[in-house]
Amino acid sequence: MKQITGVVAFLCLSTLVACSSNGAGSSSATGGGQTLVFGRNKDAITLDYAVAPDGNSLNVARNTAEGLTRYVPGSFSIAPSLAISWTRSADAKTWVFKLRHGVKFQDGTTFDAAAVKFNFDRWRLTTNPYHRGGDFGYYASQFGGFPGVIAGVDVIAPDAVRIDLTHPLAPLLADLAMPSFSIASPTALKSEGENYFRSPVGTGPYRVTEWVRDDHITLTAFDGYWGHRAAIHSVVLRDFVDPSTSLLALERGDIDGWEYPQPESLAELRKDPNLRIYSLPPNNVMFLSMNELHAPFNNVLVRRAINKAIDVKAIVRDFYDTSAVPAEEFLPEAVRPHGVAVAYAYDPAGARKLLSQAGFPNGFSTRLWFMTAPRPYLPEPQRVAEAIQADLARVGIRATLQGLEWGVYLARVENGEHDLALFGWSGDNGDPDNFLYTVLDEDSAKPPGANNVSFWKNPDYHALMLAGQTEPDPVKRDDIYRRALELVHSDAPTVPIAHNAPPTVFRSAVKGFVPNPDTAEDFNLMYFQE
């Protein structure tokens, strides 16, 4: 969800961080003058979190903006944020949120109920003059389109808003904690216009002070922050196009941390006593998307054949670290319910038989797309694509590979231009709705900006998704989602491949890092200690 040359990676740029043999962060001024440099594998696509489609963009928002609710660090437990309390009606269709006093946006304007309404109306109403800058795909996927389930948002006091729903929405509080639904300064949105995506203004502990495309983003502690003040004054999110360059920069002390090192790097990193490797909670799924908008992938026999053709266990063994497991189930360990296997056993002979039944005894030709940058759920995209290409060839399917830069890849796949594509999902809020509705439901299969990139549509599945959203009883919800997963197995819209616990590494002097299940880093909780 950045790029940098090998030479620039090792330059000590005085505008970013004072470098010395002691490392990037520890060499900076003590106390509030400290700087942390964090290596990332790709740049953000946009800093306007309301329209951001990817984790690298939204992880910036996690540090610069806030929603009505938030996640307790290290979990998806819900806690107050810009709202200090909330109540709901007996039918769970009307919610009233009491707002926090004394909160300022980073431009000095006041956070209040009018600002909350402004943001909600921007997200949900296509006629709103500020509903621009992107496709608002996260809003559509979580709330069922525009305006979707949110029928109205009204200011009932300067510190209170009422949200009316068309039907109960079980994951509402979890949804509102997602970075996509952080509250932005209305003044900044109005004044910055089309340039807002470069310098968003929220209420978070850091503000964006510089963004040099494909090089770095600089975050600076917000002195007017209402909550836990950051010990580290500046955070530089630096982009590396080559993992080997990231590894060298970390070992030399030119950066203080690095997200998602490749599996072959982990053994070397573990030998360095100055480094510590963390594993994020297992909360993702990597899969092969088969685009049902393109024949022959609208044929269920073809989809089942491709599921049987791919040696998932070999892919996980050869291209992932030891935290990864084959995705027998679609939902990862961190998300309930469990007990329904959606995977097909590796069976090339069975795959060839199904292809013959589907009318392709000699196979067919197709295209297999992959992203060129590692993702948390896919550390080695090209090598995995090559392995799938070889598996498909064994059953007569001739797949031409095409690698695309992440931003282009995401836009084109979400627009439905691919045949086959490597894809994945890191859970946003800990609710099964975020995987099963967002990734597989027909409401999410609407380009541009579709999150259901298989474009599978099953009316029985859709009915179960709506039932799951409105059912308050956790046990009954689990039963609904198990029935939905049985349909996923039968219709085989994807080939589920892997769940993993993505690694992140920091220098040992960096303390306070909490591995979050949504992959975001809470930099305001970190500090340096030799």
N, C-alpha and C positions, 0 to 999 in steps of 0.2 A: 505495500500500500504504500529509492533515492540513488543517486549515483554520484561517484566521486572517483577521481583518478588515483592510482597508486602513489603518485608523487604528492598530490595535495593532502592525502591522508596523513602524511607524516610531517606536514608543515605546522609549525606552531604559530597560528595566526593570532596576532595580538588583539585583534578585535573580538576574538571569541574566547580565548582562554590562555592564561600564562602557563607555558609548558616548562617542565624541568625534569630531571631524572627521577623525581619523586612521583610522577604521574600527573594526569590532567587535572584531577580535582584537588588532590591534596596539596598541589603546588600553588593553588590560588590563594588569595588573601583569606585569612581566617574569618570565622563567624559569618556575618551576613554577606561577605564578599565572595564566598565560594562558588565555583562553577563545576558542574558535572557534565561530562560529554558522553552521550549514549549513542552507540552505533546501531543503525537500523539498515535493513536490507533494501528498503525502497522508500521513496518520498510519499508524502500525503498527496492525495488527488485534489482535495479542496479543504480549506479550514472552516468553511461554513458547515457546521455540524448538522444542520437540518437537512442538508442534501448530500452529505458525505456517504459514499457507498461502501467504504472499506475500513478495516481496523486501523491502519496506519494514520488515517485522517481522524477517526473517532478517538483514538488514544490521546491525541493532542487535546481534544475537547475535554477528556476526563480530567485534565489538569488546569484547564482555563475556564471552564463553565460548569454550571450545576443545574439540576432539575428540581422538581418539587420533592422527589424522594431520591435516595441514594442507596448504594450497596455498602454494607459493612465490609471493610477491607478484608480480602481473602475469602469472601463468600458472596452469595447472592441474597443474604438476609437484608430485609428492607429497614431503613432507618430514615428519620426526618432529615431534610436538607433545607431547601428554600421554603418548604412547607413544614411547620412545626407539629401539625396535627391534622387529622381528617376524620370525617364522619360520612356515613352513607345511609341512604334510605332503606327501608325494609325490603324493597324490591331490587336493591343494589343497582338502580339505574340513575341515581342522583348522588353525586359526591360533592362535599364542601371541604375545601382546603383552607386552613388558617395559615397565613404567611408569616415568615420571620420578619421582625422589625430591624431597622438599622443596617440593611444590606445595600451596598453600592455596587453599580456596575463599574468596570474598569475605566470608563470614560467620565466617572464622577456623578452620573445620573442615578436616580433613586429606583431601586427595585420595588415594585408594588403590584397590586392586582391588575392594573391596566396593562402592565408589561407582560404579565402572564397571558392575558386574553389576546394581546397583540400577537404573541408567538403562536398560540394555538390556532388563531384564525389564519395566520400565514401558512401554517402547515396543512390545514385541512380544507381550505377553501380555494379552489382554483381561480375564482374571480377576484381574490384578494390581490391588490397591486404589488404586494411583496412576495407573492407565491411565484418566485423566479430564482434562477441561479442553478437549477437542477431539477430532477424529477421527483424529489421527496419520496424516494422508494421505501425508506424505512417506515415512514408514516403509513403509506399504503399497505405495506406488508404486515404491520402490527395492528392497524385499526381498520383494515378492510376497504381501502380506497378513499375517495374524497367525496364528501366529508367523512364517510365511513361510519363507525359506531358512535363517534362523538357528535351528538346532535347539536350541542350548543355549549358555549362557555360564556359565563356572565360574571361581571364584577358586582358583588353584593356588599362590599365595603372596601376601603383602601387596602385592607389586609386580608381579604377573603374572596375566593372565587368559587363559583358553582359550575360543575361539569355535568351535563346531562347526556346520558347514553341511550341509544336505541334499544339496547338489551344489556343485561349484565355482562361484565367482562372480567373473568377471574384473574387474569394476569395484569390488570390495570396498574397496580402500584409497582410491579416489577418492570412493566413497560416504561413507566414515567421516569424510572431511574436510569434508563439507557442514555448514553451521551447524545444520541440523536435528538432527544427531547429536552435538552438543556435550554435554559432561557437566555436569549440574547438581548442586548440593549436595543430597544426600538429606535432610540436616537441615532445609534450607529448604523443600523440597517437603513434608515431613511437617508442619512447623510452620505454614506459610502456608496450606496447604489450597487452597481455591477462590480465594484472593487471590494465589496464586503468580504468575499471569500478569502482575501489575502490577509486580513487583519480583523478577525472576529473579536467581539467585545462581550464577555460574559461576567460572571461574578466569582470565578474560581480563584485559587491561590496563586496562579501564574497568569501572565498576559503574554500574548504574542508580540514580540518586539522586532522580529526580523524573519523573513522567509526568502531564502535564495533557492529557487527551484533546483531540484536534483543535487543539492549540496547540503543545506542545513536549515533548521528552524531554531530560532532562539526564543526561549521562554524566560521571562524575568519575573521575580516574585512581586506580587501585587501588595503594596504597602497598606492598602485599605481593606484587605480581606477580613471578613467577619469571623472566620473560623481558625483552624490550626495553621499558624503562620509557618511558612517554609523556612527551614534552616539553611538550605542551599539557595543562594540568591539567583543564580542563572543555570538554566539547563539548555544544552546545545544538543539537538537531535541531528546527528550527522549521518549522511547517507553513504553507503558503500555498495558499489556495483559488484565487487568481487569478494566472496567470503574469505579467501586467503589473505586479502588486504586487511579485512576486519580482524582476523586472527592475529596478524603481525602487529597491528595498531594496539590491540588489547595487551599483548605480551610486552610491548615496549612501554606501555603506560600512557599512550597518546589518547586513549579513550578509557572511560571508567566502567563501561558496561556494553553488552552486545546482546541483541535479541536473536534467538533461534540459530545458534551455531549448527553447522552441518554435522551429521553423525560421526564422520571420520575425524572431526576436530575435537570431539569430546574427550577422547583418551589423552590427548596432549594437554588439553586445558586442565584436566584433573591432576596432572603432575605438577602444576604450578602452585606453590603454597600461597601465592599472592592473589589467587583467584578463587571464587566460589561459584559453583553451578547450582542453580535452582531449577526445579521442575514446576511448571504451571499445572494447576489441577486439570485432569483429563476431561475436557469439555468441548470436544470438536468431533467432526467426522469429515473424512476426505472421500470423495466418490467420483466416479466417472458419470458425467451427464450424457444422456442420449436424447437428442433434441427431437421430440415428437412432431414438431412442425415440419420436419424433413423426413421423407420416406427414405429407407424402409423402417425407420425407428418408431413409426406409428403402429407397427405390427408387434404385438406382444410376444409372438414366438421369436422374433429377432432379438428383442430385448432380453428375453430369458436365455437365448443362445449366447449372447455376449456375456451375461452374468456367469454362465457355465464355462466360458472360454478363458476367463482371466484367472491366473494363479495368484490369488490375493495373498496367500500365506507367503509365497516366495517374494512378492513385492515388499511386504512388511519386514521380512527377514533381511532382505538385501539392501533396502534403501531408507530404513528408519533406525532410530536408536532403540535401546532395549525397553523403553517405556511404552512403545507402540504395540497394539494388538490388532489382529484382523477384525474388521467391523462385522461381526456376526449379526449384531443388532444395529439398527440405525442410530439410536440414541446412545450417547456416551455414558460413561459410568456416573457422571455427576448429575444426570437428568433422569428422573423416573418417568414412566414405569419401565420395567424390564421383563424379560421372559418370552419375547416374541422374536425369533430369528428371522431376519429378512434376507440373509445371504443365501446364495446357491453354492453347492459343492463344486469344486473344480472338476470338470468333466468334458474334455475336448470332444470325445466321441459323441456325447449327448448333445453338445453344442452343434456339431455338424448335422446330426439328425434333425434337430429343431430348425436349422437353416433350410434343410431340404424340404421339410414340411411347410415352411413359410414361402417356398418358391425360389430359394436361392441355393440349389445344390452345388453350385460352383462359387458360392460366396458373392461378394460385391466389393466395389471400391468406395472409399469414403475419406474423410479428413478428420484427423485427431489434433486438436489444439491443446497447447499447454502454455502457462505463463512462464516467463523467463526468470522471474525473481522468486526466491523461496517464500513460502507462506508458513505460518505456524503449524498447519496441518499437513504440509507437503514440503519437506526440506530439500528435496532434489527433483524438481518437476521434470526436467528433460529426461533423466535416467528412468523415472517411472513411466513417462510417455513411451520411451523406447521399449521398455519391458512389455507394456500393454500392446504396442504395435506388433511385437514378436508373437505374443499369445494369440492375437487376432489372426495373424498370418497363418498360424497352424490350423485354423479352422476355415481358411479360405477368404477371410476378410482382409482386403488390402488397404491399409490406412496410411495416408500421407501425413507426415508430421508438420506442424507449423507452430513455432514459438512466437509469442507476442509480448511486448512490454506491458506491464501490469495494468496501467490505466487504460490503454487501448483494449487490452484483453477483456477487462471487466466490462467496459462499455459494449463491446461487440457481442460478448457472450450473453449479457443481460438483454441485448436487443434480439437474441435468437438467431444469430448469423452462423453459428457453428453446426457441425454434425455431431461430433463427439468432442467433449472438452473435460479436462481435469478441473475439478471444482471442490469446494469444501465450505464448511461453516464452523465458526467458533461461536459458541452460544453466548447470547447477549444478556440473558436475565435469569437463567436457571429454570425456566418453565418449558414444558414440552411443547407448548404452543409456538415457542420461538424457533423450534426445529421443524415440527411437523406441519404447522400452518404456514410459517414464513417460507420454508424451503420447498414444500411439496404441494401446497394447496393451489387451486385454480385462481384464487384472488391474487396470488403472487406471481401468476404466469402472464403478466400483461406488460409487454415491452413498450417503451424503453424502461430500463431500470428494474426488470423482473428479477426477483430472488429465486423463483422456481425456474431454473434454467433448463430443466428437462421439458417444461411446458406440458406436463402431464395434467390431465383433467379427468376426475372421476367424481360424479355427483354423489355417490354414496360416501366417499371419503370427505367431500366438502361438507356434507350434512353432519358427519361426525366431528369435524373441526369446529363447526358452529356450536354443536352440543357441548364440546369440551370447554369452549370459552364461557359458556353460560352456567356450567355446573359448578356449584361451590364446594361440593363434597369431594375431598381428595381421592377417596377410595373409588367413587363412581367415575371421577375423571380418569383415573388409571384404567378402568375397564373400557372406557370410551377410546382411549388412545391405543390400547392393545388391539381392539377391533380394527382401528385405522391401520395399525402396523401390519396386520394380516393382509389388508388390501395392498399395502406397499409391496409385500412379498409376492403376492399373486400377479400384480401388474408390472412389477420390476421396472419402475421408471428410471432407476439409477443402478450403478454397480457400487455398493458400499465397499470401501477398501480398508480404511484404517481409522482408528482412534489413537491419539498419542497425547503425551504430557510434554508440551513444547519446552525446551530448555532455554533459560536466560542466564547469562553469566555476568557477574560484577567483580570488580576488584574487592579484596577483603576489607579494605578501608571504608567501603561504602556500607553503611548500616541502615536498617529500617526498611529494606525492600520487602514487600509483601506480595507473594505470587497470587495474582487475581485470576479467577476463572474466565474473565472476559478478555484476558491478555493485556489489559491496561496497566501502566505503571503509575503509582501514586508518588510522584517525586517530592511532594510536600512533606511526606512522612520520612524521607531519607535524610541522612547526615553522614559526614565523614568522621571517622575515628581511627587513628593509627593504632 
